[in-house]
Amino acid sequence: MSEAIRVAVIGAGGRMGRAVVAAVEAAPDLQVVGRFDVGDDLGDLRGAQVAVEFSVPSASPANVARCVERGVHAVVGTTGWTSERLDALSTQLGSHPGVGVLIAPNFAIGALLMMSFAAQAARFYESVEIVELHHPDKVDAPSGTAARTAGLIAAAREAAGLGAVPDATTHDPDGARGARVDGIPTHAVRLRGLVAHQEVLFGGEGEILTLRHDSLDRSSFMPGVLLGVREVGAHPGLTVGLEHFLGL
């Protein structure tokens, strides 16, 4: 039997971090060697080969940079990675060619399939809107999944030669129409009792297509996280989206 992959969890005290620790501990081919939370010195990450990072947007870039500096692969679920932050990380990885970093807006397999299906459907419909629904403790809006979905849809629409999503609204002082992410109307709901949910609604003459994914428990993310831990070392450089490890 091969030696277990040594894993550090950054943000181990949070909701996702606790779930990750439990999932890694239950996997026979993985071993938790370090648990880190707010204020902890990452040091040498206790000899980890892979770090799983679920913190907050303000802390994540520095955490991941430390991993890369130490030659530790990183699986990142924290949102807030702007294009500027991704560019800076790519530059750093250029000096550490053997290190892999996966940044995944969502680790649920069903959510990845939803995004893939949305990208396929986008070229066939004039109208599209995204509604994401999460618990009220989530600090960012829209969600990383919604932003990623909007980007995929926008790229597919551009490739198909579609113009802007039709919308005759000219007066919306309170922002009832939501945000525009890459030109795609995107709405965020925050409600106690929710975990992580998303709908993508496509409209054409005489029909509507709705794609919806619901994560009812954080355990839904764990198979994807563990897949990322096992595969990230085989993908040096920066990968955005777990779908690239699944062939989607």
C-alpha positions in Angstrom: 0.0 0.0 0.0 1.4 3.4 -1.0 2.1 6.0 1.7 -0.8 8.3 2.7 -0.8 11.9 1.4 0.0 14.3 4.2 -2.7 17.0 4.4 -2.9 20.3 6.2 -6.2 22.1 6.6 -6.2 25.9 6.8 -9.4 27.3 8.3 -9.9 24.1 10.2 -12.1 25.7 12.8 -14.7 26.9 10.3 -17.8 25.0 9.0 -16.1 23.8 5.9 -12.8 23.3 7.6 -14.3 20.9 10.2 -16.0 18.9 7.5 -12.7 18.7 5.5 -10.8 17.5 8.6 -13.4 14.7 9.2 -13.4 13.7 5.6 -9.6 13.5 5.3 -9.4 11.5 8.6 -11.9 9.0 7.2 -10.0 8.5 4.0 -7.5 5.6 4.2 -5.1 7.1 1.7 -4.9 10.6 3.4 -3.5 11.8 6.7 -4.2 15.1 8.5 -0.8 16.4 9.7 -1.8 20.0 10.5 -4.8 22.1 11.5 -4.6 25.9 11.2 -7.0 28.7 12.0 -7.1 32.5 12.4 -3.8 33.8 13.9 -1.9 30.5 13.6 1.6 30.6 12.1 1.6 28.2 9.1 5.3 27.6 9.5 6.3 24.7 7.4 2.7 23.4 7.3 3.9 20.5 9.5 5.3 18.6 6.6 2.1 18.6 4.5 2.2 17.6 0.9 -1.2 19.2 0.2 -3.0 22.0 2.0 -6.7 22.5 1.8 -7.6 26.2 2.3 -11.0 27.4 3.4 -10.5 30.7 5.1 -11.8 34.2 4.1 -11.1 36.3 0.9 -8.9 38.7 2.8 -6.6 36.0 4.1 -6.6 33.4 1.3 -4.0 34.9 -1.1 -1.4 35.1 1.7 -2.2 31.6 2.9 -1.8 30.2 -0.6 1.3 32.2 -1.3 2.9 30.6 1.8 1.9 27.1 0.6 3.5 27.8 -2.8 6.6 29.2 -1.2 7.0 26.0 0.9 6.5 23.8 -2.2 3.1 22.6 -0.8 0.3 21.9 -3.3 -3.0 23.8 -2.5 -6.7 23.0 -2.9 -8.6 26.3 -2.4 -12.3 26.7 -1.7 -12.2 30.3 -0.5 -13.9 32.7 -2.8 -12.9 36.3 -3.8 -10.1 35.4 -6.2 -10.2 38.3 -8.6 -8.3 38.2 -11.9 -5.6 40.4 -10.4 -5.1 37.9 -7.5 -5.1 35.0 -10.0 -2.5 36.7 -12.1 -0.2 37.3 -9.0 -0.6 33.7 -8.1 0.3 32.5 -11.6 3.4 34.7 -11.5 4.5 33.2 -8.2 3.8 29.6 -9.5 6.1 30.4 -12.4 9.0 30.4 -9.9 7.8 27.1 -8.4 7.2 24.9 -11.5 6.5 21.7 -9.5 3.7 23.1 -7.4 0.0 22.8 -8.2 -2.8 25.0 -7.0 -6.5 24.2 -7.6 -9.0 27.1 -7.0 -12.5 25.7 -7.1 -15.6 27.9 -6.8 -17.6 24.7 -6.0 -16.6 21.1 -5.1 -20.0 19.5 -5.4 -20.1 17.2 -8.5 -23.7 18.1 -9.2 -22.8 21.8 -9.2 -20.0 21.2 -11.7 -22.4 19.3 -13.9 -24.9 22.2 -13.6 -22.2 24.7 -14.7 -21.2 22.5 -17.6 -24.8 22.0 -18.8 -25.4 25.8 -18.5 -22.4 26.5 -20.7 -23.8 24.0 -23.3 -27.3 25.5 -23.2 -26.2 29.2 -23.3 -25.9 29.5 -27.0 -29.5 28.4 -27.6 -31.3 31.0 -25.5 -31.8 34.7 -25.9 -32.4 35.2 -22.1 -30.6 33.9 -19.1 -30.5 34.8 -15.4 -28.7 33.2 -12.4 -30.2 33.0 -8.9 -27.9 31.8 -6.1 -29.2 31.0 -2.6 -27.1 30.6 0.5 -27.2 30.8 4.3 -27.0 34.3 5.8 -23.5 33.7 7.3 -21.9 33.8 3.9 -19.8 37.0 3.6 -19.6 37.5 -0.2 -22.2 38.0 -2.9 -22.6 36.8 -5.5 -21.2 33.4 -4.8 -18.1 32.1 -6.5 -20.2 29.5 -8.2 -22.5 32.1 -9.6 -19.7 34.2 -10.8 -18.0 31.2 -12.4 -21.3 30.2 -14.1 -21.8 33.7 -15.4 -18.4 33.7 -16.9 -18.9 30.3 -18.6 -22.3 31.4 -20.0 -20.9 34.8 -21.2 -18.1 33.0 -23.0 -20.5 30.6 -24.7 -22.8 33.4 -25.7 -20.0 35.4 -27.2 -18.7 32.4 -29.1 -22.2 31.9 -30.5 -22.5 35.6 -31.6 -25.3 36.4 -29.2 -25.7 40.0 -28.0 -26.6 41.4 -24.6 -29.3 39.7 -22.6 -32.6 41.6 -23.4 -33.9 43.8 -20.6 -36.0 46.9 -21.0 -35.5 48.1 -17.4 -34.5 51.8 -17.3 -35.5 52.6 -13.7 -34.2 50.5 -10.8 -32.9 52.8 -8.0 -32.9 50.0 -5.4 -31.2 47.3 -7.6 -34.1 45.0 -7.8 -32.7 43.6 -11.0 -29.6 42.3 -9.3 -26.0 42.5 -10.4 -24.5 42.0 -13.8 -21.6 39.5 -13.8 -19.9 39.4 -17.2 -23.2 40.8 -18.5 -25.4 38.1 -17.0 -28.1 39.1 -14.5 -27.2 37.5 -11.2 -29.3 37.5 -8.0 -28.2 36.6 -4.4 -30.6 35.3 -1.8 -29.5 34.9 1.9 -31.9 32.9 4.0 -31.6 31.0 7.3 -32.0 27.3 6.6 -30.3 27.3 3.3 -26.8 25.8 2.6 -25.8 26.3 -1.0 -28.2 26.4 -4.0 -28.3 27.8 -7.5 -30.7 28.1 -10.4 -29.8 29.0 -14.0 -32.9 30.1 -15.9 -32.9 30.2 -19.8 -35.7 31.7 -21.8 -36.7 31.5 -25.4 -39.9 32.0 -27.4 -42.5 29.8 -25.7 -40.2 27.9 -23.3 -38.1 28.1 -20.2 -35.2 25.8 -19.2 -34.3 25.7 -15.5 -31.1 24.1 -14.2 -30.9 23.8 -10.4 -28.5 22.3 -8.0 -29.0 22.0 -4.2 -26.4 21.2 -1.6 -28.3 20.1 1.4 -25.3 19.4 3.6 -21.6 20.3 3.4 -20.9 16.6 3.1 -21.8 17.1 -0.6 -18.6 19.0 -1.2 -16.3 16.4 0.4 -15.9 13.9 -2.6 -14.7 16.8 -4.7 -12.4 18.1 -2.1 -10.8 14.7 -1.7 -10.5 14.3 -5.4 -8.7 17.7 -5.5 -6.3 16.6 -2.8 -5.5 13.4 -4.6 -5.1 15.0 -8.1 -3.6 18.5 -7.5 0.0 17.2 -7.4 -0.4 15.8 -10.9 -1.4 19.3 -12.3 1.4 21.8 -11.8 0.6 25.4 -12.1 -2.8 27.1 -11.6 -6.1 25.3 -12.3 -9.4 27.2 -11.8 -12.3 24.8 -11.5 -12.5 21.2 -10.4 -14.2 20.4 -13.7 -10.7 20.2 -15.3 -9.9 17.2 -13.1 -13.2 15.5 -14.2 -12.8 16.0 -17.9 -15.9 18.3 -18.1 
